[in-house]
Amino acid sequence: MALTISEYEERIAPTDRLTAENLSPVLLGLFGEVGSIMATSKKLHREGEAFIAYLDAVEEEFGDALWYLCALCRRVEEPLDQIISDACNGEDTISLTVASLHLAAPVAKVQKFQNLEVIDVLLKELGIKAADLLNAEVGQVGLREQIVDFTAAYLKAVQASNVPFGKVVRSNLDKATGRFIAADQSTLPRFDEKFSDDESLPDKFEIEIQERPNGKSYLRWKGVFIGDPLTDNIGDPDGYRFHDVFHFSHAAILHWSPTFRALIKHKRKSRPDVDEAQDSGRAIVIEEGLSAYIFSCAKELNFFEEQSTISFDILKTVSHFVRGYEVEQCPLYLWEKAILQGYEVFRKIKKNNGGLVVCDKVKREISYRALL
């Protein structure tokens, strides 16, 4: 679908949670994202064509910088589309994807990286323009011209980096709205929709978790033990023996958990391609590795107690983990919900050495109940 700059401005505005009265967070964010673009370029210098993630990385960083530029324009009441139009005025070296700031651009063919010196010069100029803005204040004389100058430097750097500007805009919109704006629940993915009950994750389920005197955690579903008894497998006990809670949270809230699906033998074998790519060994390893990664972060944050949000850096790593699997369709805000609710139940399980995990896939919720 076609997307204009003005449409991007309108749709991205609800994702702006920064204070409207103070420019500092926006200006620091803009400067920081320019630094991230430079860091990506540094990796390209160091690794050359071995840095195969260059285009994805630089696309994301340019998109994040655009988000802060848009936030700045919003605070000084200057339309971003007009700022971009003025930045392009008389500059033959700047070319947007198509005429009239229309951003429905095809993905450019990746070229070999032969213009690193040019990119370096343009990124230095971008850094200087970003630094010039650091002390800016609303109403400051000449501020609009500074923003236009920064935008011109930004567009030149985008063009030199072989990343289509339209793709930068679109991917940033998808990323930001997926992180901060809850979608209509009816539009969220349902991976089992076309499968029978015996090949689907159950709509509602309760799992009993109990620690026995031997220090091992046991799972029971419908009165039957499932999986293997677990210990923490670490010298300093940390409760990881109860980590299956996270798989249950994934199943209930994301409608995805190859690990839990394998435990209850509800793999989608009627579709060999789905069984192979989504339900089997590699997918299970991905989910286990992801759970271990998030757990290592959570340990440093008191297992997310009294937190209502998850770091964007953690969520971005999650999205990289699951790339190529069906669950990548789930927006980041849904991952945040699954993590926070999962850890809320985990903390209670850990405190009580067990309990009942109550899962509702229809409502996309998970809760705790004490064992009788």
C-alpha positions in Angstrom: 0.0 0.0 0.0 1.3 3.5 -0.9 2.5 5.6 2.0 3.2 9.3 2.1 5.3 11.2 4.6 2.3 13.0 5.9 0.6 9.6 6.5 3.7 8.4 8.2 3.6 11.5 10.5 0.0 10.9 11.4 0.3 7.2 12.1 3.6 7.4 14.0 2.4 10.1 16.4 0.6 7.8 18.8 3.9 5.9 19.4 5.5 9.1 20.8 5.5 8.6 24.6 8.2 11.3 25.4 7.5 14.5 27.2 6.0 17.2 24.9 7.4 20.1 27.0 11.1 19.3 26.8 13.2 18.9 23.6 16.1 17.3 25.4 15.0 13.6 25.2 14.2 13.9 21.5 17.4 15.7 20.7 19.5 13.2 22.7 17.6 10.3 21.0 18.2 11.8 17.6 22.0 12.2 18.3 22.1 8.7 19.7 20.5 7.2 16.6 23.0 9.0 14.4 25.7 7.5 16.5 24.1 4.1 15.9 24.2 4.7 12.2 27.9 5.5 12.4 28.5 2.3 14.5 26.9 0.3 11.7 29.2 1.9 9.2 32.2 1.1 11.4 31.2 -2.6 11.3 31.0 -2.4 7.5 34.6 -1.0 7.4 35.8 -3.7 9.7 34.0 -6.7 8.2 33.4 -5.6 4.6 31.0 -7.9 2.7 31.1 -10.4 5.6 28.8 -8.0 7.4 25.8 -9.5 5.7 23.3 -7.8 8.1 24.5 -4.3 7.0 21.4 -3.4 5.0 18.9 -4.6 7.7 20.9 -2.9 10.4 21.4 0.5 8.7 17.7 0.5 7.5 16.6 0.1 11.2 19.0 2.8 12.5 18.0 5.3 9.8 14.3 4.5 10.6 14.9 5.2 14.3 16.6 8.5 13.4 13.6 9.4 11.3 11.3 8.7 14.2 13.2 11.2 16.4 13.3 13.7 13.5 9.5 13.4 13.2 9.1 13.9 17.0 11.3 17.0 16.8 9.2 18.4 14.0 6.0 17.7 15.9 7.3 19.7 18.9 8.3 22.7 16.9 5.1 22.4 14.9 6.8 22.0 11.5 5.3 19.3 9.2 7.9 16.7 8.4 6.8 16.5 4.7 7.5 20.2 4.3 10.9 19.9 6.0 11.8 17.1 3.7 10.6 19.0 0.6 12.7 22.0 1.6 15.7 19.8 2.3 15.4 18.4 -1.3 15.1 21.8 -2.9 17.8 22.4 -5.4 19.8 19.3 -4.4 20.4 17.1 -7.4 22.3 14.6 -5.1 19.1 13.8 -3.2 16.5 11.6 -4.8 13.5 10.3 -3.0 12.0 7.0 -4.0 9.4 8.5 -6.4 8.1 12.0 -7.1 6.0 14.0 -4.7 7.4 12.4 -1.5 5.5 9.2 -2.3 7.1 6.2 -0.6 5.8 3.1 -2.3 9.3 2.1 -3.4 10.6 -1.2 -4.7 13.5 -2.7 -2.8 16.7 -1.7 -4.4 19.1 -4.3 -5.7 22.0 -4.6 -3.2 25.2 -3.2 -4.7 28.8 -4.0 -3.6 30.1 -1.6 -1.1 32.4 0.6 -3.1 31.5 4.0 -1.7 32.6 3.8 1.9 34.7 7.0 1.7 31.6 8.8 0.4 29.5 7.3 3.2 32.1 8.4 5.8 32.1 12.0 4.6 28.3 12.1 4.6 28.0 10.5 8.1 30.5 12.9 9.5 28.4 15.8 8.1 25.2 14.1 9.6 26.9 13.9 13.0 27.9 17.6 12.9 24.3 18.6 12.0 22.9 16.4 14.8 25.4 17.9 17.3 24.3 21.4 16.2 20.8 20.6 17.3 21.7 19.4 20.8 21.1 22.7 22.5 18.1 23.7 20.4 15.0 25.2 22.1 11.5 25.7 20.9 11.2 29.2 19.4 14.9 29.5 18.8 15.8 31.8 15.9 17.0 29.8 12.9 15.9 26.4 14.3 13.8 25.5 11.3 16.8 26.1 9.0 18.9 23.8 11.3 16.3 21.1 11.0 16.2 21.4 7.2 20.0 21.2 7.1 20.0 18.1 9.2 17.3 16.5 7.1 19.3 17.2 3.9 22.3 15.6 5.4 20.2 12.7 6.6 18.7 12.1 3.1 22.1 12.2 1.4 23.4 9.6 3.9 20.4 7.3 3.3 20.9 7.5 -0.4 24.6 6.7 -0.2 24.0 3.7 2.1 22.0 1.9 -0.7 18.9 1.7 1.4 15.6 2.7 -0.2 14.1 5.6 1.7 10.6 4.2 1.3 11.7 0.9 2.9 13.2 2.9 5.9 9.9 4.7 6.4 7.7 1.6 6.1 9.8 -0.6 8.3 10.0 2.0 11.0 6.3 2.5 11.0 5.7 -1.2 11.3 8.3 -1.5 14.1 7.0 1.5 16.2 3.3 0.7 15.9 3.9 -3.0 16.6 5.8 -2.0 19.8 3.4 0.7 21.2 0.0 0.3 19.6 -2.3 -2.6 20.5 -4.0 -4.0 17.5 -7.6 -5.2 17.3 -7.4 -8.7 18.9 -9.4 -10.1 15.9 -6.5 -9.2 13.6 -3.8 -11.0 15.6 -2.4 -14.2 14.2 -4.0 -17.5 15.1 -1.6 -20.2 14.0 -3.9 -23.2 14.7 -7.0 -21.8 13.0 -7.1 -24.4 10.2 -6.0 -27.4 12.3 -8.0 -29.9 14.3 -8.1 -29.9 18.1 -5.5 -32.7 18.4 -3.1 -30.6 16.4 -3.8 -27.3 18.1 -2.7 -25.7 21.3 -5.7 -25.9 23.6 -7.9 -22.8 24.0 -7.9 -23.2 27.8 -5.5 -25.3 29.9 -4.2 -25.6 33.4 -0.7 -26.9 34.3 0.2 -28.0 37.8 3.8 -27.3 38.7 5.2 -28.8 41.9 8.6 -29.0 43.4 9.4 -32.3 45.3 11.8 -32.9 48.1 14.5 -33.9 45.6 14.5 -30.3 44.3 13.1 -31.2 40.9 10.1 -29.5 39.3 7.3 -31.7 37.9 4.6 -30.7 35.4 1.1 -32.3 35.2 -1.6 -31.6 32.6 -5.0 -33.3 32.9 -3.7 -35.4 35.7 -0.8 -36.8 33.6 2.9 -36.0 34.1 4.4 -34.3 31.0 8.1 -33.5 30.2 11.1 -34.3 32.3 11.7 -33.3 35.9 13.9 -30.2 36.0 16.5 -28.6 38.2 18.1 -25.2 37.8 21.2 -26.7 36.2 23.4 -23.9 37.6 25.6 -23.6 40.7 23.6 -20.7 42.2 19.9 -21.7 42.2 17.7 -19.1 40.5 14.4 -20.8 39.8 15.0 -21.8 36.2 13.5 -25.2 37.0 10.1 -23.4 36.7 10.9 -21.9 33.3 8.2 -23.9 31.5 5.9 -21.2 32.7 7.3 -19.1 29.8 6.3 -21.7 27.3 2.8 -21.7 28.6 2.7 -17.9 28.4 3.9 -18.1 24.8 1.2 -20.6 24.0 -1.6 -18.7 25.6 -0.7 -15.1 24.6 1.2 -15.6 21.3 -0.6 -18.8 20.2 2.9 -20.2 19.7 5.1 -22.6 21.6 6.8 -25.5 19.7 8.1 -26.7 23.1 4.7 -27.0 24.8 3.2 -28.4 21.5 5.8 -31.2 21.6 5.2 -31.8 25.3 1.5 -32.5 24.8 2.0 -34.1 21.3 -0.1 -31.6 19.4 2.3 -31.1 16.5 0.7 -30.3 13.2 1.6 -33.5 11.4 -1.2 -33.2 8.9 0.9 -30.5 7.2 4.5 -32.0 6.9 5.8 -28.6 5.9 4.4 -26.9 9.0 5.5 -29.7 11.2 9.0 -29.6 9.9 9.5 -25.8 9.8 7.5 -24.7 12.8 7.0 -27.5 15.3 10.2 -29.6 15.2 13.7 -29.5 16.7 15.1 -26.2 15.4 11.9 -24.2 16.4 12.0 -25.8 19.8 15.7 -24.9 20.3 14.9 -21.3 19.2 12.1 -21.0 21.9 14.4 -22.6 24.6 17.2 -20.3 23.6 15.0 -17.3 23.6 13.6 -18.2 27.1 17.1 -18.6 28.4 18.2 -15.2 27.0 15.2 -13.3 28.4 15.8 -15.1 31.8 19.4 -13.9 31.9 18.1 -10.3 31.4 15.3 -10.8 33.9 17.6 -11.9 36.7 19.4 -8.6 36.6 16.0 -6.8 36.9 14.5 -8.7 39.8 12.5 -10.8 37.3 10.7 -7.7 36.0 8.9 -7.2 39.3 7.0 -3.9 39.4 7.8 -3.3 35.8 5.1 -2.4 33.3 7.3 -2.3 30.2 10.2 -4.3 28.7 13.3 -2.7 27.3 13.0 -2.1 23.6 16.5 -3.6 23.2 15.3 -6.9 24.7 12.2 -6.9 22.4 14.3 -6.2 19.3 16.5 -9.1 20.2 13.4 -11.2 20.5 12.3 -10.2 17.0 15.8 -11.2 15.7 15.6 -14.6 17.5 12.3 -15.6 15.8 12.9 -14.2 12.3 11.8 -16.8 9.8 9.2 -18.5 12.1 5.5 -17.9 12.1 5.6 -16.1 15.4 7.5 -13.2 13.8 4.0 -12.1 12.8 3.2 -11.2 16.4 3.7 -7.5 17.2 6.3 -6.6 19.9 3.6 -5.3 22.3 2.2 -8.8 22.4 5.6 -10.2 23.2 5.9 -7.7 26.0 2.5 -8.9 27.3 3.6 -12.5 27.1 6.9 -11.8 28.9 5.4 -9.6 31.7 2.5 -12.0 32.4 4.8 -15.0 32.2 7.2 -13.5 34.8 4.4 -12.4 37.1 3.3 -16.1 37.3 6.9 -17.3 37.5 7.6 -15.1 40.5 4.6 -16.6 42.4 5.6 -20.2 41.3 9.1 -19.5 42.5 8.0 -18.1 45.8 5.6 -21.0 46.6 7.7 -23.8 45.0 4.9 -24.6 42.7 1.3 -23.7 41.8 -1.3 -23.9 39.1 -0.7 -22.0 35.8 -4.1 -21.1 34.3 -3.9 -20.3 30.6 -6.6 -18.8 28.3 -5.7 -18.7 24.6 -9.0 -17.0 23.7 -8.4 -14.1 26.0 -4.6 -14.3 25.5 -4.0 -14.3 29.3 -2.1 -16.4 31.9 -2.6 -16.3 35.7 -1.6 -18.1 38.9 -3.6 -20.1 41.3 -2.3 -21.8 44.5 -2.5 -25.5 44.8 -5.1 -26.9 47.2 
